[in-house]
Amino acid sequence: MSFLQSLTDRERVFDFLIPASSPVDVRHGPILYLEDVTVSFDGFKAINDLNLTIDDGELRCIIGPNGAGKTTMMDIITGKTRPDRGSVWFGSRHNLLAMNEPDIASLGIGRKFQKPTVFEALTVFENLELAMAADKRILPTLTARMTGETRDRIEEVLVTIGLTELRQRPAGILSHGQKQWLEIGMLLMQRPRLLLVDEPVAGMTEQEMERTAELLTGLAGKGKQSVVVVEHDMGFVRSIARTVTVLHQGSVLAEGSMDQVSNDPKVVEVYLGADPDEEAA
C-alpha cells in the first residue's frame, strides 16, 4: 500500500490543502523572486549578488557545500536576516524586505528547520490542532472550539503525512521521520503557498526517505504549494528533483536538471567531487 493509500486519496487530499484565499499575486510572474541580494557578516559575504526565481507550484532543490549560503538565503526569505542590498518579492505585490517575520509567515510562507520541533507531550492530533491558522492570542486560543471544518482539515493532513493511525499517540514517542512529517503537517495546517524545508531526510531510514519523497513531490503538484528543499543527500535529491540550484559562495553556480548540474565541471569541482552526503549541515 502506498504512503497516501491511492491516487484518488492523493488528489482529494491535495485539493483540500489549497489555500482558501491567498494574498500572493502570481499572475504576472513567479511566486518568489530574489534579485541581486547581498548580505555580509563581519566582512564575509554569506550571500553575494544572489538571483533566484521560484515558480508557483514548483519543487526546487537547493544544494551546495557547507557555507554556500543556503541557510542564510532562507533566513532572508523569512525575515530573520536583512540583506545589505537587493530585492525579495513574494508574488508581484509583497516586498518581503519591508515586512517582519510574523507578517511574512501570515502571507503563506512556512519554514521547516532540520531538527523537528513538535510538542512532544501532546498527541499528534493536538499538535495539528494547535498549528491551525487562527488567532494565536492567549484568550482566543483558550476559548477556541473545534469546528467541523477544523476537524476535517486535521483528518486530511493526517492522511497526507501518513500518521492517521498514530493520531492519539504522544508526539514524543514518534520516530525521527514521523516527527519530521508531523512538523510538515503543522505547517500544512496553515495552508502555506511556499514551504521552505531544510534537510528533511537527515537521520531517516531508507523507507522514511521514500515516504518523504512522495510527500514533498505530492505537495508541489498542481500548483498548490511551492516547495524549496535544501538537502545534502544526493540520492534523495535525485529522487525528487525537477530543477536543482547549486549555491557556492553565496551565488548561483549552476541550475538545471539533476543530470545537468551533476555533469557540470564547476559543480563537480566545488561540491560533487567529495561525497556531499558527508558534508555538514
Buried (B, 14 or more C-beta within 10 A) or exposed (E): EEBBBEEEBBBBBBEBBBBEEBEBEBEEBBBBBBEEBBBEEEEEBBBBBBBBBBBBBBBBBBBBBEBBBBBBBBBBBBBBBEBEEBBBBBBBEBEBBEBEEEEBBEBBBBBBEBBBEBBEEBBBBBBBBBBBBBEEEEEEEEEBEEEEEBEEBBBBBBBBBBBBEBBEBBBEEBEBBBBBBBBBBBBBBBBBBBBBBBBBBBEBEEEBBBBBBBBBBBBBBEBBBBBBBBBBBBEBBBBBBEBBBBBBBBBBBBBBEBEEBBEBEEBEEBBBEEEBEEBEE
